[in-house]
Amino acid sequence: MNVADWIGTIGVGLLLIAFGLNLLDLISAKSFMYLIINLSGALLAGIASVLINYIPFVILEAVWVLVSIFAMVVKIKESRKIKQ
């Protein structure tokens, strides 16, 4: 396996771990842990997609990263409101 394969495998593995943990009700899809694992996995999978120049997955993973970041920002804003 080359570098892109390793990066992509780790990224997809993280995405599947987050998905599986959520399906088993071990973590919530709204938890920081889920969002961090999802963001990390999508970022790594996106980097691998860029390295192999596979544009459809570059687009998919870029959107996945942006949605994960947006969800994290919303979560942070909500937690700040609760503390006040």
N, CA and C atoms as an extended XYZ file, in Angstrom:
252
Properties=species:S:1:pos:R:3:atomname:S:1:resname:S:1:resid:I:1 pbc="F F F"
N         0.844       -1.188        0.000 N   MET     1
C         0.000        0.000        0.000 CA  MET     1
C         0.883        1.243        0.000 C   MET     1
N         0.438        2.246       -0.744 N   ASN     2
C         1.180        3.503       -0.775 CA  ASN     2
C         0.610        4.475        0.272 C   ASN     2
N         1.188        5.667        0.333 N   VAL     3
C         0.796        6.650        1.345 CA  VAL     3
C        -0.677        7.026        1.226 C   VAL     3
N        -1.147        7.266        0.007 N   ALA     4
C        -2.551        7.630       -0.205 CA  ALA     4
C        -3.480        6.517        0.288 C   ALA     4
N        -3.099        5.269        0.051 N   ASP     5
C        -3.907        4.143        0.516 CA  ASP     5
C        -4.002        4.130        2.044 C   ASP     5
N        -2.869        4.341        2.705 N   TRP     6
C        -2.856        4.339        4.171 CA  TRP     6
C        -3.700        5.481        4.735 C   TRP     6
N        -3.529        6.677        4.180 N   ILE     7
C        -4.297        7.835        4.651 CA  ILE     7
C        -5.785        7.595        4.428 C   ILE     7
N        -6.145        7.124        3.241 N   GLY     8
C        -7.548        6.856        2.931 CA  GLY     8
C        -8.139        5.762        3.795 C   GLY     8
N        -7.375        4.720        4.049 N   THR     9
C        -7.854        3.614        4.881 CA  THR     9
C        -8.112        4.073        6.306 C   THR     9
N        -7.202        4.854        6.843 N   ILE    10
C        -7.396        5.373        8.201 CA  ILE    10
C        -8.608        6.307        8.240 C   ILE    10
N        -8.728        7.177        7.232 N   GLY    11
C        -9.862        8.103        7.175 CA  GLY    11
C       -11.200        7.387        7.093 C   GLY    11
N       -11.298        6.444        6.180 N   VAL    12
C       -12.546        5.691        6.033 CA  VAL    12
C       -12.814        4.855        7.283 C   VAL    12
N       -11.749        4.322        7.872 N   GLY    13
C       -11.905        3.571        9.122 CA  GLY    13
C       -12.499        4.434       10.221 C   GLY    13
N       -12.023        5.672       10.338 N   LEU    14
C       -12.578        6.578       11.343 CA  LEU    14
C       -14.042        6.885       11.073 C   LEU    14
N       -14.378        7.118        9.809 N   LEU    15
C       -15.784        7.368        9.464 CA  LEU    15
C       -16.664        6.183        9.830 C   LEU    15
N       -16.183        4.982        9.557 N   LEU    16
C       -16.961        3.783        9.878 CA  LEU    16
C       -17.056        3.552       11.386 C   LEU    16
N       -16.004        3.876       12.115 N   ILE    17
C       -16.045        3.752       13.575 CA  ILE    17
C       -17.102        4.697       14.147 C   ILE    17
N       -17.092        5.954       13.699 N   ALA    18
C       -18.087        6.914       14.175 CA  ALA    18
C       -19.501        6.439       13.841 C   ALA    18
N       -19.689        5.969       12.633 N   PHE    19
C       -20.998        5.476       12.193 CA  PHE    19
C       -21.442        4.287       13.038 C   PHE    19
N       -20.548        3.337       13.234 N   GLY    20
C       -20.878        2.148       14.023 CA  GLY    20
C       -21.186        2.480       15.475 C   GLY    20
N       -20.374        3.331       16.087 N   LEU    21
C       -20.615        3.724       17.479 CA  LEU    21
C       -21.960        4.417       17.626 C   LEU    21
N       -22.311        5.219       16.628 N   ASN    22
C       -23.613        5.886       16.663 CA  ASN    22
C       -24.752        4.882       16.492 C   ASN    22
N       -24.617        3.957       15.573 N   LEU    23
C       -25.670        2.953       15.369 CA  LEU    23
C       -25.880        2.077       16.602 C   LEU    23
N       -24.803        1.831       17.335 N   LEU    24
C       -24.888        1.015       18.551 CA  LEU    24
C       -25.290        1.839       19.772 C   LEU    24
N       -25.619        3.116       19.548 N   ASP    25
C       -26.005        4.037       20.625 CA  ASP    25
C       -24.919        4.201       21.679 C   ASP    25
N       -23.658        4.092       21.259 N   LEU    26
C       -22.548        4.295       22.191 CA  LEU    26
C       -22.123        5.763       22.217 C   LEU    26
N       -22.345        6.469       21.116 N   ILE    27
C       -22.155        7.915       21.081 CA  ILE    27
C       -23.279        8.532       20.255 C   ILE    27
N       -23.615        9.761       20.599 N   SER    28
C       -24.659       10.481       19.872 CA  SER    28
C       -24.064       11.169       18.650 C   SER    28
N       -24.847       11.265       17.606 N   ALA    29
C       -24.406       11.977       16.406 CA  ALA    29
C       -24.219       13.470       16.684 C   ALA    29
N       -24.720       13.932       17.830 N   LYS    30
C       -24.571       15.342       18.189 CA  LYS    30
C       -23.441       15.570       19.192 C   LYS    30
N       -22.732       14.519       19.559 N   SER    31
C       -21.655       14.650       20.548 CA  SER    31
C       -20.383       15.181       19.886 C   SER    31
N       -19.544       15.842       20.699 N   PHE    32
C       -18.273       16.327       20.175 CA  PHE    32
C       -17.410       15.165       19.691 C   PHE    32
N       -17.443       14.054       20.403 N   MET    33
C       -16.626       12.905       20.016 CA  MET    33
C       -16.985       12.439       18.605 C   MET    33
N       -18.277       12.302       18.339 N   TYR    34
C       -18.730       11.880       17.013 CA  TYR    34
C       -18.280       12.884       15.948 C   TYR    34
N       -18.476       14.156       16.236 N   LEU    35
C       -18.131       15.192       15.266 CA  LEU    35
C       -16.629       15.233       15.000 C   LEU    35
N       -15.827       15.050       16.041 N   ILE    36
C       -14.368       15.065       15.871 CA  ILE    36
C       -13.901       13.856       15.063 C   ILE    36
N       -14.446       12.681       15.387 N   ILE    37
C       -14.068       11.477       14.630 CA  ILE    37
C       -14.498       11.625       13.170 C   ILE    37
N       -15.708       12.128       12.961 N   ASN    38
C       -16.234       12.326       11.606 CA  ASN    38
C       -15.381       13.322       10.828 C   ASN    38
N       -15.059       14.439       11.458 N   LEU    39
C       -14.240       15.464       10.809 CA  LEU    39
C       -12.860       14.905       10.461 C   LEU    39
N       -12.240       14.212       11.388 N   SER    40
C       -10.907       13.636       11.153 CA  SER    40
C       -10.933       12.626       10.017 C   SER    40
N       -11.925       11.756       10.029 N   GLY    41
C       -12.040       10.744        8.981 CA  GLY    41
C       -12.266       11.352        7.614 C   GLY    41
N       -13.167       12.330        7.553 N   ALA    42
C       -13.456       12.979        6.269 CA  ALA    42
C       -12.247       13.749        5.763 C   ALA    42
N       -11.522       14.387        6.671 N   LEU    43
C       -10.334       15.130        6.268 CA  LEU    43
C        -9.268       14.193        5.696 C   LEU    43
N        -9.022       13.084        6.375 N   LEU    44
C        -8.030       12.125        5.880 CA  LEU    44
C        -8.473       11.489        4.562 C   LEU    44
N        -9.737       11.119        4.472 N   ALA    45
C       -10.242       10.533        3.228 CA  ALA    45
C       -10.170       11.554        2.093 C   ALA    45
N       -10.419       12.818        2.414 N   GLY    46
C       -10.316       13.875        1.410 CA  GLY    46
C        -8.890       14.074        0.924 C   GLY    46
N        -7.945       14.040        1.861 N   ILE    47
C        -6.531       14.172        1.488 CA  ILE    47
C        -6.125       13.018        0.569 C   ILE    47
N        -6.545       11.814        0.921 N   ALA    48
C        -6.235       10.654        0.075 CA  ALA    48
C        -6.856       10.807       -1.313 C   ALA    48
N        -8.071       11.338       -1.368 N   SER    49
C        -8.738       11.540       -2.658 CA  SER    49
C        -7.998       12.559       -3.516 C   SER    49
N        -7.465       13.597       -2.873 N   VAL    50
C        -6.659       14.581       -3.612 CA  VAL    50
C        -5.393       13.911       -4.132 C   VAL    50
N        -4.757       13.106       -3.297 N   LEU    51
C        -3.507       12.449       -3.696 CA  LEU    51
C        -3.685       11.524       -4.886 C   LEU    51
N        -4.850       10.883       -4.978 N   ILE    52
C        -5.086        9.991       -6.123 CA  ILE    52
C        -5.857       10.697       -7.243 C   ILE    52
N        -6.137       11.986       -7.015 N   ASN    53
C        -6.819       12.816       -8.013 CA  ASN    53
C        -8.181       12.256       -8.419 C   ASN    53
N        -8.980       11.897       -7.414 N   TYR    54
C       -10.323       11.383       -7.677 CA  TYR    54
C       -11.334       12.439       -7.241 C   TYR    54
N       -11.684       13.298       -8.178 N   ILE    55
C       -12.457       14.504       -7.912 CA  ILE    55
C       -13.832       14.249       -7.264 C   ILE    55
N       -14.604       13.239       -7.681 N   PRO    56
C       -15.895       13.031       -7.019 CA  PRO    56
C       -15.755       12.852       -5.501 C   PRO    56
N       -14.744       12.132       -5.058 N   PHE    57
C       -14.555       11.939       -3.625 CA  PHE    57
C       -13.936       13.161       -2.964 C   PHE    57
N       -13.161       13.931       -3.704 N   VAL    58
C       -12.659       15.197       -3.164 CA  VAL    58
C       -13.847       16.086       -2.806 C   VAL    58
N       -14.812       16.166       -3.711 N   ILE    59
C       -16.014       16.976       -3.478 CA  ILE    59
C       -16.814       16.411       -2.301 C   ILE    59
N       -17.042       15.106       -2.296 N   LEU    60
C       -17.789       14.464       -1.215 CA  LEU    60
C       -17.151       14.739        0.140 C   LEU    60
N       -15.857       14.515        0.245 N   GLU    61
C       -15.175       14.675        1.528 CA  GLU    61
C       -15.064       16.145        1.928 C   GLU    61
N       -14.926       17.044        0.953 N   ALA    62
C       -14.895       18.477        1.270 CA  ALA    62
C       -16.225       18.916        1.877 C   ALA    62
N       -17.321       18.455        1.297 N   VAL    63
C       -18.639       18.780        1.844 CA  VAL    63
C       -18.791       18.163        3.226 C   VAL    63
N       -18.344       16.939        3.404 N   TRP    64
C       -18.419       16.243        4.684 CA  TRP    64
C       -17.654       17.027        5.755 C   TRP    64
N       -16.458       17.502        5.406 N   VAL    65
C       -15.650       18.301        6.337 CA  VAL    65
C       -16.380       19.594        6.693 C   VAL    65
N       -16.913       20.284        5.692 N   LEU    66
C       -17.610       21.550        5.941 CA  LEU    66
C       -18.839       21.355        6.822 C   LEU    66
N       -19.606       20.321        6.562 N   VAL    67
C       -20.786       20.040        7.380 CA  VAL    67
C       -20.374       19.695        8.815 C   VAL    67
N       -19.308       18.939        8.963 N   SER    68
C       -18.821       18.589       10.305 CA  SER    68
C       -18.360       19.830       11.061 C   SER    68
N       -17.649       20.714       10.382 N   ILE    69
C       -17.202       21.957       11.014 CA  ILE    69
C       -18.403       22.807       11.401 C   ILE    69
N       -19.370       22.921       10.508 N   PHE    70
C       -20.578       23.693       10.804 CA  PHE    70
C       -21.292       23.125       12.034 C   PHE    70
N       -21.436       21.809       12.097 N   ALA    71
C       -22.098       21.171       13.240 CA  ALA    71
C       -21.326       21.419       14.536 C   ALA    71
N       -19.999       21.423       14.457 N   MET    72
C       -19.190       21.685       15.646 CA  MET    72
C       -19.354       23.130       16.107 C   MET    72
N       -19.408       24.067       15.166 N   VAL    73
C       -19.605       25.480       15.520 CA  VAL    73
C       -20.958       25.669       16.191 C   VAL    73
N       -21.985       25.062       15.632 N   VAL    74
C       -23.322       25.138       16.234 CA  VAL    74
C       -23.299       24.549       17.642 C   VAL    74
N       -22.647       23.412       17.813 N   LYS    75
C       -22.555       22.745       19.117 CA  LYS    75
C       -21.831       23.639       20.130 C   LYS    75
N       -20.753       24.272       19.711 N   ILE    76
C       -19.998       25.157       20.599 CA  ILE    76
C       -20.856       26.357       21.002 C   ILE    76
N       -21.561       26.950       20.038 N   LYS    77
C       -22.440       28.090       20.349 CA  LYS    77
C       -23.544       27.687       21.313 C   LYS    77
N       -24.131       26.515       21.104 N   GLU    78
C       -25.172       26.028       22.009 CA  GLU    78
C       -24.639       25.800       23.418 C   GLU    78
N       -23.442       25.249       23.528 N   SER    79
C       -22.883       24.982       24.856 CA  SER    79
C       -22.535       26.279       25.576 C   SER    79
N       -22.157       27.307       24.837 N   ARG    80
C       -21.881       28.611       25.461 CA  ARG    80
C       -23.151       29.265       25.964 C   ARG    80
N       -24.262       29.104       25.232 N   LYS    81
C       -25.541       29.657       25.672 CA  LYS    81
C       -26.010       29.004       26.968 C   LYS    81
N       -25.805       27.697       27.062 N   ILE    82
C       -26.227       26.951       28.250 CA  ILE    82
C       -25.433       27.406       29.472 C   ILE    82
N       -24.150       27.680       29.316 N   LYS    83
C       -23.296       28.097       30.430 CA  LYS    83
C       -23.652       29.486       30.944 C   LYS    83
N       -24.258       30.316       30.093 N   GLN    84
C       -24.559       31.675       30.501 CA  GLN    84
C       -25.793       31.743       31.282 C   GLN    84
